[in-house]
């Protein structure tokens, strides 16, 4: 069998079961990490959330990345929306940057999670503003955004 199973993920983005159809005994109504309810369908279009790959050979990969956006309708999943809201709230609360930098930062946040050609410009702008606000604020943004950034942007913004 080729294709994908259906993932069960909590509203905050914790993977509960990357194989909710083939291994239903691992499903949970609520997350054991944060207590929020779990979903298997996109809240906007009701398309199943892509889970782990199913392959004919019987080998099942243990690697699974939580998607940020629905592959069917393109809407952000609840965990992406909540992280974007948190990042925007953090940006609004910064008092050590001017209004122009605040607007640039908020626009950059949206471009960082979408992995588009604009993302490269957003990375440069974001890094420039993070130098102004300092390491504690940069660390807070990292904690909020790291799970919804692409691997490329993550490595560029927050090298290990």
PyMOL commands that set and color helices and strands:
alter all, ss='L'
color gray80, all
select helices_A, chain A and resi 24-26+78-93+99-112+118-133+135-148+151-157
alter helices_A, ss='H'
color red, helices_A
select strands_A, chain A and resi 3-6+8-10+15-17+38-39+50-54
alter strands_A, ss='S'
color yellow, strands_A
deselect
rebuild
show_as cartoon
